[in-house]
Amino acid sequence: MLYFNPPYRHDPQHNWMIDMKTVHYLLLGVFAAAAAAAQPIYETPGKDGPVFSDLPSQGRDLPSPGATEVTLPPINLSDSPPAAPKPPAQTPAVAAHYQSLAITEPASGGTIHSNTGQIPVRLAIQPALRAEQGDAIVVTLDGGALPGTYTTAQFEISASQWQAAATDSVEHQLQVSIMDRSGKLLITSAPQSFYVHRATVGGRAR
């Protein structure tokens, strides 16, 4: 409970006089907490002048005679402007190292004569293969991945690899990819179709 007796000045020609402007500002300071909590302020006549309190009575259940509620101007309790939201963290994009990968040998639609299935392969890689960083070439023949990997742009498919993966057909398809040491696919070439013929004796394939 809060009580406040404002100062007054006794004058021989006047009983007392209160500067209402001063009272007003004193009330704002003394009862700021009560006003912020939406509690009313009451003025009750006293022998030395008005008494201000947050209750209509001074320790009694019933209002004191002459107690009136004082209307105070609203106190500016505006909230601070909300902080600007932080932009979401962005993961820096990783630029692709390889710009192009193409099979130059066997030529597209070309014909290779081989009795064993040993096939030379040449690739065009831009930029060059990063073999020292663990990148490697994986070869797919007729839809099946050949065992092992390659670390140069020129190599041969062995006869055993050919026999294990090639289909029983004259036309075949070759495709290559580059993967890093973790197995992540970095780039894949377009599939390349070519033909394989065996040497013949007397018009018959050997």
N, C-alpha and C positions, 0 to 999 in steps of 0.2 A: 504494500500500500504506500502510496506516495502523497506527501503533503507539501504545500508550498505557500508561504506567506510573502507576497510581493512587498518590496520596500515602499514606504510612503513618507511623505514630507508633511509635518505639521506646521501650519501657518496660523498666526493669530487671527487672520481674517478668514481663513478657511479651515474647516475641520481637518481634512487631508485631501491630497490630490495624487493621483496615480497616472503616470505617463503610460497610457494604454499601448503605445507602440513598444515601450520597453518591456511591458508585461508580455506582450505578444511574443517577442523574441526570446525572452526568458522561458516562456512556456515551451517554445519549440525546442530549446536545448534540454530542459529538465525532463520533459515528457516525450522525447523522441522515441524511446523504446516502447512506451505505452502506445503511442500513435502508430508505430510500425506494426504492433501486434493488434491493431484495430480496436484498442480499448478506449472508451469514452473518458473525457475529462470533465469534472464537475466543479462548479464554483458555489461556495457556501458562504453566506455573510458571517463575519467574525467580529469580535469587539475591537480588533485592531485593523480591520479591513477584510477583504475577501480572502477566503482560503480555497486553494485549488487542490483537488485530489482525484485519484482514479476511481474512487468509490463515492456514491451519493451520500454516505453517512460516515461519521468518524467512530467506527467501532460498534455501530448499532445496526440492527437488521433493517430498520425502517429508515427511509431517506430523511435527512435533516431538513427542517423547515426552510424553504427558500432555496434549496439546492437546484441549480440549473446546469444543464449540460453545455459545455463550451464547444463551439464549432471551430476547429482548427483547420487551416489550409492543408491540403495533402502534402506529404513529404515525398520528394522525388527519390524513389527507390528503384529507379530503372536499372535493369541488369546490364552488365557490360556486354558489348557486342560479342557474339560467339567468335571463337578463333577460326580462322580460315582452315578448311580441311587440308591435310597434307596430301599432295599428289601421290597416287599409288606408285610403289617402287617398280621400276621397269627393268626387265632383264635385258641386258645388251644383246643385240642380235649378233650371232656368230656368222661371219661371212663365209660362204662356201669357197673352199680352196680351189676345187677343180671346176674349170669352166666348160671343158669339153672332153669327151671320151669317145673314140670311134675306132672301128676295126678297119684297117687298110689292107690286111692280108689274112685270110683269103678275100679276094675282091667280091663285091656283091654280084651274085649271078655268075661268078667265075667257076671254072672247072679245074680240079686238081686230080692228077693221076698218081695213085698210090696203091700199092699192093698190100702194105702193112697197116695203113691207117695213120701213119706218122704224118702230122699236119703242121707246117710252119704257121705261126701267128705273129702278126705285127700290129701294134696299136699306135694311135696318135693321142697323146695325153697332154692337155694344157691346163695349168703348168705341169712340169715334170712330176713323176711319182715321188712321194715323200717316203721312200722305203726306210730311211734312217729313223723316221718317226713311227714306224710300225705299220704304215699303210701297205696293203697288198692287193693283188688282183685275183679275183675269183672267176672261173670260167664255167659257163653253162653250155653243154652240147646236147642238142635235140631235147631240151627241157630238163636235163639232168645235170646237177653240179658235179664237176670233176673233183676228185680228191686232191687235197693240197692247194697251195696258193703260189702265185708268182710275184716276183719283186722287180722285174724288168719289163720294158715295153716290147721286147722281142723274145719269143720262146717257142717251144714245140709241144704239141700234144703227142704223147707217146703212143706207141702201138697198143700197149695194154690199156691205157686210158680210153683209146678209141674203141677197142673191142668191148669194153665194159659199158660205155655210154651211148655209142652211135646206134641209131635205128637201122634196120635192114632195108635201106632205101638209098636211092642215088642222090636225092636232095637232102641236105642237112642244114641245120641252123645253129649259128654260133652267137653267143652273147657274153659280154664281160662286165664286171662291176669292180669298183674299188671300195674296200672297207678299211676302217681304222683298226688299231690293235684291240679295241673293245668289241669289235664285230659290228659296229655301226656302219650302215650303208651310206656312202658318200656320193656316189654317182654311178649310173648304169648306162651302158651304150645301147644304141638301137640294135635289135637283132639283125644278123646278117645271114642271108641264105646263099649257099654255094653247092656245087656238085662234086662228087668224088667218083672217079672211074678207076677201075683196075686195068692193068695191062692185059691184053688178050693174045692168045695164040690160035691161029686158024679161025678167028672170029668168035672165039669163046673166051669169056672172062676167066681169069685165073684167080 
